[in-house]
Amino acid sequence: MPHDSASKGGIHIAIYHLEAKIISRGAGRSVVAAAAYASCSRLYNDYDGITHDYTRKRGCRYSEIFLSDTAPAQWKDRQTLWEAVETVEKAKNSRLARELIVALPIELELSDWKQILRQFIKEQCTSKGMCADVSIHDTDGHNPHAHILLTVRPLDQAGHWQAKTQKEYLCRRGSEEQAFTAEEFLTAKQNGWEKQYPYQAGKKKVYLTPSEAQNHPDYIRTSKSPKSTRYGRQNPISEVWNSEEQLLCWRKGWENAVNLSLQQHQLSARIDCRSNADRGMEEQPTIHEGYHARNLEAIGIPSARCALNRQIKEDNRLLKELKVQVQKLTKALKESIPAIASALESLRNRLVTLQYHVLHDTSQQRAISEILDKAIPLVKEYKSVQKKITGKISEKKALQTEKKICSPLKFLQIRQFNQKIAALTEEIEELKSRKAYLFSCLNCHNDSDMKAIQQKIEKMQDTQKHLKDQLVSLNEQKETGTLNFLETKEKISPEDVDAVLEEREKLRPEKMQEVRERLEGTFQSAFRNDMLQKAEKIINSELQETESLHSVLYRLHQKETALKRQPRTPKHYKDQER
């Protein structure tokens, strides 16, 4: 989830989460499979002939189809609705649906969640022409959320699918160029506009209108397809649905629907659709853990996602503390030397802790990158090998079928069949051997294990992204804290410098012990003393404190002693010199 609950101005800020995804064939997804998963049901996809059965999955407490005014009534059936979507989309990379995943307020109950979703769907989706498939998931009471599947192709008044885009032809009239759809071109043609076609002019490729091509009889036309825009003209309705403004409307609409329900139940909790940055918050959002990770933690097995969230929470706490220490530092300048020394040491310790987190995150990010750099090429090769195996097996079966129906008297033909089958068998075995080698490289045993590894890779990539965001925030805060520290040191009067240094030296051991204990509590067995020493060394360098306080004080003492031992010049000699 994006962030933990907080409190501001007497209002309890509840968890807000709205995630928008596109379900497309290009990403290897099926909307029928997504609908079956969300509703915990069994659905058949006629497009690829696969049955998706999630009836054993638990946690779906509510499921309902919402139709727009023009949608056929039979689409109230989930199988019929999404089969119609799969059927109308022909391209292998078609966008099939949009999925919204929203967090439901734990302060309310199932009946309230239903009412919120109905209001949201009516205002934001069905009223604008979309059909929606809504399912509520709640397995353990800690993470109630809803899956909302939305259609992405508009419907006309008769309930028929409209085109998402129209082809646009780039036409010319003299020196002018303009794009027209096929329907618009019928009128434009009468006004002197012409389509442009590709011609080969020597080694060059040029686009000419038919009237221009008549002046170049040596040019060869290379295609019947006229010049067109790359993506065509988007359906105005689809363009609105796909816009950034629509996403903002959904986010704001969900906030309004939830807050209205919370208000009606006289609860102080509210949600806020704005990001942490827009709300003036510098905290990093936590990631979605999932019930698998929490179940592992419950039985004493560490989960990487839960560990990452603990670290994010600790980082956020550090950022808050850093702000407090900067404020104390500014105030301490007006107070006594002990207050100044304490504020400086506290700020330094926060910077050391932040630097430790930076080093740890960097190390973790590097380790993940090393794993991904090795695993991703192997997984990619596995997919290629598996595809080849499937193709070879299909080819072998086809040959075996042809051989069976072949006459026994056609000895030569049967011999050719046997040779091809034998060659394919050998190739399949070689591919299987390569597949087994890939299994051993990735420490797995079968296709099911490989699928689990692919899921782990996706999670690691997600973790890597969050670590990157954390590092940016931590470094920014560290830079701010360092500047405040240096500016404060410059403001200390020269006669107080030695006294402040001495006071800081007294406080240092206790303060560093606090840092150590805090880091040990956060990272537990992963805590490294050498990393703490490195972090302290880096901060000392950035704070321009490469010299130890003891050596500074000793040097100052030596200088003062030397000055005292110098013979004084009599006053009358000074007067004479003047």
C-alpha positions in Angstrom: 0.0 0.0 0.0 1.2 3.5 -0.6 1.7 4.7 2.9 0.8 3.9 6.5 -2.0 5.7 8.3 -1.1 9.1 9.7 -2.8 12.0 11.6 -3.0 15.6 10.7 -5.1 18.4 12.1 -7.2 16.1 14.2 -8.2 14.0 11.1 -7.0 10.4 10.8 -5.5 9.9 7.3 -6.5 6.4 6.2 -4.7 4.3 3.5 -5.2 5.4 -0.1 -4.4 3.2 -3.0 -5.6 3.3 -6.6 -3.5 1.5 -9.2 -4.4 1.6 -12.9 -3.2 -1.2 -15.2 -3.7 -2.1 -18.9 -4.5 -5.7 -19.7 -3.1 -6.4 -23.2 -2.2 -9.4 -25.3 1.1 -7.7 -26.0 2.0 -8.2 -22.3 0.9 -11.9 -22.5 -2.3 -11.3 -20.6 -5.9 -12.3 -21.1 -8.9 -10.4 -19.8 -10.8 -13.7 -19.4 -8.0 -14.9 -17.1 -8.0 -11.6 -15.2 -11.8 -11.8 -14.7 -11.6 -15.4 -13.6 -8.9 -14.5 -11.1 -10.8 -11.5 -9.7 -14.1 -13.3 -9.3 -12.6 -16.6 -8.2 -14.6 -18.4 -10.9 -14.1 -20.7 -13.9 -14.1 -19.1 -17.4 -13.3 -20.4 -20.8 -11.3 -18.2 -23.3 -12.4 -19.0 -26.8 -9.6 -16.9 -28.3 -6.8 -19.3 -27.2 -8.9 -22.3 -26.1 -7.7 -22.1 -22.4 -10.0 -22.6 -19.4 -9.0 -20.5 -16.4 -10.2 -22.1 -13.1 -9.8 -20.1 -9.9 -12.7 -21.7 -8.0 -10.3 -22.9 -5.3 -9.0 -19.4 -4.6 -10.4 -17.9 -1.5 -11.1 -14.3 -0.5 -13.6 -13.1 -3.0 -16.5 -11.7 -0.9 -18.5 -10.0 -3.7 -18.6 -9.9 -7.4 -20.9 -8.0 -9.8 -21.2 -6.8 -13.5 -22.2 -3.2 -14.2 -23.3 -2.3 -17.7 -23.5 1.0 -19.5 -26.9 2.2 -20.9 -26.2 1.0 -24.5 -24.6 -2.4 -23.6 -26.5 -5.6 -24.4 -28.3 -7.1 -21.4 -26.8 -10.5 -21.9 -23.4 -9.1 -20.9 -24.5 -9.3 -17.3 -23.0 -12.8 -17.7 -19.3 -12.5 -17.0 -18.4 -15.2 -19.6 -20.4 -13.5 -22.3 -19.1 -10.0 -21.6 -15.4 -10.8 -21.7 -15.7 -13.3 -24.6 -17.3 -10.5 -26.6 -14.2 -8.3 -25.7 -11.7 -11.1 -26.7 -13.6 -11.7 -30.0 -13.7 -8.1 -31.2 -10.0 -7.6 -30.7 -8.1 -9.2 -33.5 -4.5 -8.0 -33.1 -2.0 -10.0 -31.2 -1.0 -6.9 -29.1 -4.5 -5.6 -28.6 -5.5 -3.7 -25.4 -8.3 -5.7 -23.9 -9.3 -3.9 -20.7 -8.2 -1.6 -18.0 -7.9 -2.8 -14.4 -8.2 -0.6 -11.3 -7.1 -1.9 -8.0 -8.4 0.2 -5.1 -7.8 -0.2 -1.3 -11.0 -0.4 0.7 -11.2 1.4 4.1 -10.7 -1.1 7.0 -12.9 1.3 9.1 -16.0 0.2 7.1 -17.8 -3.2 6.4 -18.7 -5.2 3.3 -22.1 -3.5 2.8 -20.4 -0.1 2.9 -17.7 -1.2 0.5 -20.5 -2.3 -2.0 -22.2 1.0 -1.7 -19.0 3.0 -2.3 -18.1 0.9 -5.4 -21.6 1.2 -6.8 -21.5 5.0 -6.5 -18.0 5.2 -7.9 -18.8 2.9 -10.9 -22.0 4.8 -11.7 -20.4 8.2 -11.6 -17.0 7.5 -13.2 -17.5 4.5 -15.5 -20.9 3.3 -16.7 -22.2 6.9 -17.1 -19.3 7.5 -19.5 -20.0 4.3 -21.6 -17.8 1.7 -19.9 -18.8 -1.7 -18.6 -17.3 -2.7 -15.3 -16.6 -6.1 -13.6 -16.2 -5.5 -9.8 -14.8 -8.0 -7.2 -14.0 -7.4 -3.6 -11.1 -9.4 -2.0 -10.6 -9.7 1.7 -8.6 -12.7 3.0 -7.4 -11.7 6.4 -9.1 -8.4 7.2 -5.8 -6.5 6.9 -5.8 -5.8 3.2 -9.4 -5.4 1.8 -9.3 -4.3 -1.8 -11.3 -4.3 -5.0 -10.5 -5.3 -8.6 -12.4 -3.2 -11.2 -12.1 -4.4 -14.8 -13.2 -1.8 -17.4 -13.9 -2.1 -21.1 -11.7 0.1 -23.3 -13.7 0.0 -26.6 -16.7 2.4 -26.8 -20.2 1.3 -27.8 -22.6 2.9 -30.2 -26.3 3.5 -29.5 -27.1 0.1 -30.9 -24.8 -1.7 -28.5 -22.1 -2.5 -31.1 -18.4 -2.0 -30.6 -16.9 1.2 -32.1 -13.4 1.4 -33.6 -10.7 2.5 -31.2 -8.8 4.3 -34.0 -9.4 5.3 -37.7 -6.7 5.2 -40.3 -5.5 8.7 -41.3 -4.1 9.3 -44.8 -1.6 12.1 -45.3 -2.8 13.9 -48.4 -1.3 16.7 -50.4 -2.7 19.6 -52.3 0.2 21.7 -53.8 2.6 22.4 -50.9 -0.1 21.7 -48.2 -0.3 18.4 -46.3 -3.2 17.3 -44.2 -4.5 14.1 -42.7 -8.0 12.7 -43.6 -9.9 9.6 -42.6 -11.3 7.4 -45.4 -14.7 9.1 -45.0 -13.3 12.6 -44.9 -11.2 11.9 -48.0 -14.3 11.4 -50.2 -15.1 15.1 -49.7 -11.4 16.3 -49.7 -10.8 14.5 -53.0 -13.3 16.8 -54.7 -11.4 19.8 -53.4 -8.1 18.7 -55.0 -6.5 16.6 -52.3 -4.6 13.5 -53.3 -3.1 10.6 -51.4 0.6 10.0 -51.4 2.2 6.7 -52.5 5.8 5.3 -52.1 8.0 5.4 -55.1 11.6 4.2 -55.7 13.7 7.0 -57.1 17.1 5.3 -57.6 18.3 4.5 -54.2 15.9 6.9 -52.5 12.3 6.3 -51.4 9.9 9.2 -52.0 6.2 9.8 -51.6 4.3 11.3 -54.5 0.7 12.0 -55.5 -0.5 10.3 -58.7 -0.4 13.6 -60.5 3.2 14.2 -59.5 4.2 10.6 -60.4 3.1 11.2 -64.0 6.1 13.6 -64.3 8.5 10.9 -63.3 7.9 7.8 -65.5 11.2 6.2 -64.4 10.0 6.1 -60.8 8.7 2.7 -59.6 5.8 2.5 -57.2 6.7 0.1 -54.4 3.4 -0.3 -52.5 -0.4 0.1 -52.9 -0.6 1.5 -49.4 -0.8 5.3 -49.2 1.1 7.4 -46.7 -0.6 7.5 -43.4 0.0 8.7 -39.8 1.7 6.3 -37.5 -1.1 5.7 -35.0 -4.2 6.9 -36.8 -6.9 9.1 -35.3 -8.1 7.9 -32.0 -11.8 7.6 -31.2 -12.7 10.8 -29.3 -14.3 8.7 -26.5 -11.2 6.4 -26.3 -9.0 9.4 -26.2 -10.8 10.8 -23.2 -10.7 7.4 -21.4 -6.9 7.1 -22.0 -6.1 10.6 -20.9 -4.2 11.6 -17.8 -7.2 13.8 -16.9 -9.4 10.7 -16.7 -6.9 9.0 -14.3 -7.0 12.1 -12.1 -10.8 12.0 -12.2 -10.8 8.4 -11.1 -8.4 9.2 -8.2 -10.4 12.2 -7.1 -13.7 10.3 -7.6 -12.6 7.4 -5.4 -11.5 9.9 -2.7 -14.9 11.6 -2.7 -16.8 8.3 -2.6 -14.9 6.9 0.3 -14.8 10.1 2.3 -18.5 10.6 1.9 -19.2 7.1 3.3 -16.7 7.7 6.2 -18.5 11.0 6.9 -21.9 9.4 6.9 -20.7 6.9 9.5 -19.4 9.8 11.6 -15.8 8.5 11.4 -12.8 10.9 11.6 -10.8 8.9 9.1 -10.3 10.4 5.6 -8.3 9.4 2.5 -6.3 11.8 0.3 -5.7 11.1 -3.4 -2.7 13.4 -3.6 0.8 12.0 -3.7 3.2 12.4 -0.7 5.1 15.1 -2.7 1.9 17.1 -3.5 0.9 16.9 0.2 4.3 18.3 1.2 5.4 14.9 2.6 8.9 13.6 1.8 8.2 10.1 3.1 8.6 7.2 0.7 5.5 5.0 0.2 5.6 1.4 1.3 5.1 -1.4 -1.2 2.2 -3.9 -1.3 3.3 -7.0 0.7 0.6 -9.5 -0.1 -0.7 -12.2 2.1 2.0 -14.7 1.0 4.7 -12.4 2.5 2.8 -11.9 5.7 2.1 -15.6 6.1 5.8 -16.3 5.8 6.6 -13.7 8.4 3.9 -15.2 10.7 5.7 -18.5 10.8 9.1 -17.0 11.4 10.4 -17.0 7.8 11.8 -13.5 6.7 10.1 -12.0 3.7 12.1 -9.6 1.5 9.0 -7.4 0.8 8.2 -7.1 4.5 11.9 -6.4 5.3 11.9 -3.7 2.7 8.8 -2.1 4.1 10.4 -2.1 7.6 13.4 -0.3 6.1 11.1 2.2 4.3 9.3 3.0 7.6 12.6 3.4 9.4 13.9 5.7 6.6 10.7 7.8 6.8 11.2 8.0 10.6 14.7 9.2 10.1 13.6 11.9 7.6 11.2 13.2 10.2 13.8 13.2 12.9 16.3 15.0 10.6 13.8 17.8 10.2 13.3 18.0 14.0 17.1 18.1 14.5 17.6 20.9 12.0 14.9 22.9 13.8 16.7 22.2 17.2 20.0 23.2 15.6 18.6 26.6 14.5 17.2 27.2 18.0 20.4 26.1 19.7 22.4 28.9 18.1 20.6 31.3 20.4 21.3 29.2 23.5 24.2 27.8 25.4 27.3 25.9 24.2 26.0 22.5 25.5 22.8 23.0 23.5 24.8 23.8 20.3 27.1 20.8 20.8 24.1 18.5 21.5 22.2 19.7 18.4 25.3 19.3 16.2 26.0 15.8 17.4 22.4 14.7 17.1 22.3 16.0 13.5 25.6 14.3 12.7 24.3 11.0 14.1 21.1 11.3 11.9 23.4 11.9 8.9 25.5 8.9 9.8 22.3 6.8 10.1 21.0 8.1 6.7 24.4 7.3 5.1 24.2 3.8 6.5 20.8 3.4 4.9 22.2 4.7 1.6 25.1 2.3 1.7 22.8 -0.6 2.6 20.3 0.3 -0.2 23.1 0.7 -2.7 24.5 -2.7 -1.7 21.1 -4.3 -1.9 20.4 -2.7 -5.3 23.8 -3.9 -6.6 23.1 -7.5 -5.4 19.6 -7.5 -7.0 21.2 -6.2 -10.3 23.8 -9.0 -10.3 21.0 -11.6 -9.8 18.8 -10.1 -12.5 21.7 -9.7 -15.0 22.3 -13.5 -14.7 18.8 -14.7 -14.4 17.0 -12.6 -17.0 19.0 -13.9 -20.0 18.6 -17.5 -18.8 14.8 -17.0 -18.4 14.7 -15.4 -21.9 16.5 -18.3 -23.4 14.3 -20.8 -21.5 11.2 -19.2 -23.1 12.8 -19.4 -26.6 13.8 -23.1 -26.0 10.4 -24.0 -24.7 8.7 -22.4 -27.7 11.0 -24.3 -30.0 10.2 -27.6 -28.2 6.5 -27.0 -28.5 6.8 -26.2 -32.2 9.0 -29.3 -32.9 6.6 -31.6 -31.0 3.7 -30.2 -33.0 5.6 -30.7 -36.2 6.5 -34.3 -35.2 2.9 -35.2 -34.4 1.8 -33.8 -37.7 4.4 -36.0 -39.5 3.3 -39.0 -37.5 -0.3 -38.4 -38.5 0.7 -38.1 -42.2 2.7 -41.3 -41.9 -0.2 -43.2 -40.5 -2.5 -42.3 -43.4 0.2 -43.0 -46.0 0.0 -46.2 -48.0 2.4 -48.9 -46.8 3.4 -49.4 -50.4 5.0 -46.0 -50.7 8.3 -47.1 -49.2 10.2 -44.0 -50.3 7.7 -41.6 -48.8 7.6 -43.6 -45.5 11.4 -43.6 -45.4 11.4 -39.8 -45.7 8.8 -39.5 -43.0 11.0 -41.7 -40.7 14.1 -39.6 -41.4 12.2 -36.3 -40.7 10.7 -37.8 -37.5 14.1 -39.1 -36.3 15.7 -35.7 -37.0 13.0 -33.9 -35.1 13.3 -36.4 -32.2 17.0 -35.7 -32.0 16.4 -31.9 -32.1 13.8 -32.2 -29.4 16.1 -34.1 -27.2 18.9 -31.6 -27.7 16.5 -28.8 -26.8 15.3 -30.7 -23.7 18.9 -31.2 -22.7 19.5 -27.4 -23.0 16.3 -26.8 -21.1 17.6 -29.1 -18.3 20.8 -27.1 -18.2 18.9 -23.9 -17.8 16.9 -25.5 -15.0 20.2 -26.4 -13.2 21.5 -22.8 -13.7 18.4 -21.3 -12.1 18.2 -24.0 -9.4 14.8 -25.3 -10.4 13.4 -28.6 -11.6 10.4 -28.1 -13.8 8.2 -25.6 -15.6 6.3 -24.8 -12.5 9.5 -23.8 -10.7 10.5 -21.7 -13.7 7.2 -19.8 -13.5 7.8 -19.1 -9.8 11.3 -17.8 -10.7 9.7 -15.4 -13.3 7.4 -14.1 -10.6 10.4 -13.6 -8.3 12.2 -11.7 -11.0 9.2 -9.3 -11.4 9.1 -8.7 -7.6 12.9 -8.1 -7.6 12.5 -5.5 -10.4 9.7 -3.9 -8.4 11.9 -3.9 -5.3 14.8 -2.4 -7.3 12.6 0.5 -8.4 11.5 1.2 -4.8 15.1 1.1 -3.7 16.0 3.6 -6.4 13.3 6.0 -5.2 14.4 5.6 -1.6 18.0 6.4 -2.5 16.9 9.6 -4.2 15.0 10.7 -1.2 17.7 9.7 1.3 20.4 11.6 -0.6 18.3 14.7 -0.9 17.7 14.8 2.8 21.3 14.0 3.6 22.4 16.9 1.4 20.0 19.3 3.2 21.1 18.1 6.6 24.8 18.5 5.6 24.3 22.1 4.4 22.5 23.0 7.7 25.3 21.5 9.7 28.0 23.4 7.9 26.1 26.7 8.0 25.6 26.3 11.8 29.3 25.6 12.3 30.1 28.8 10.5 27.8 30.8 12.7 29.6 29.7 15.9 31.6 32.6 17.3 35.4 32.0 17.2 35.8 32.2 21.0 33.2 29.3 21.4 34.6 26.9 18.8 37.0 25.1 21.2 34.3 24.8 23.9 31.8 23.4 21.4 34.3 20.9 20.1 35.1 19.7 23.6 31.5 19.3 24.5 30.8 17.4 21.3 33.7 15.0 22.1 32.0 14.2 25.5 28.7 13.4 23.8 30.1 11.4 20.9 30.3 7.9 22.5 26.8 7.9 23.9 25.3 9.3 20.7 27.1 6.8 18.5 25.9 3.9 20.7 22.4 5.1 20.1 23.0 5.0 16.4 24.4 1.5 16.6 21.5 0.1 18.7 18.9 1.7 16.3 20.6 0.2 13.2 20.9 -3.2 14.9 17.1 -3.0 15.7 16.3 -2.1 12.1 18.6 -4.5 10.2 18.9 -7.2 12.9 21.2 -10.0 11.6 21.9 -7.9 8.4 23.6 -5.2 10.4 27.3 -4.7 9.5 29.8 -2.9 11.7 32.2 -2.2 8.8 29.4 -0.4 6.9 28.7 1.8 10.0 32.4 2.7 10.1 32.3 3.5 6.4 29.2 5.6 6.8 30.8 7.6 9.7 33.9 8.1 7.6 31.9 9.5 4.6 29.9 11.8 6.8 33.0 13.1 8.6 34.4 13.9 5.1 31.2 15.7 4.0 31.0 17.6 7.2 34.7 18.6 6.8 35.6 16.8 10.0 38.3 14.5 8.7 40.4 15.3 11.8 39.3 13.8 15.1 38.2 16.1 17.8 41.0 15.0 20.0 43.7 16.0 17.5 41.9 19.4 16.9 41.9 20.2 20.5 45.5 19.0 20.9 46.6 21.2 18.0 44.8 24.2 19.4 46.4 23.6 22.8 49.9 23.4 21.3 49.3 26.6 19.4 48.2 28.5 22.5 51.2 27.1 24.5 53.6 28.3 21.8 52.2 31.7 21.8 52.5 32.0 25.6 56.2 31.0 25.4 57.1 33.7 22.9 59.1 36.7 24.4 57.1 39.8 24.7 58.3 43.0 23.1 58.6 46.0 25.5 56.2 48.8 25.0 58.7 51.5 24.4 60.3 49.5 21.5 56.8 49.3 19.9 56.4 53.0 20.3 59.8 53.6 18.6 58.9 51.3 15.7 55.7 53.3 15.1 
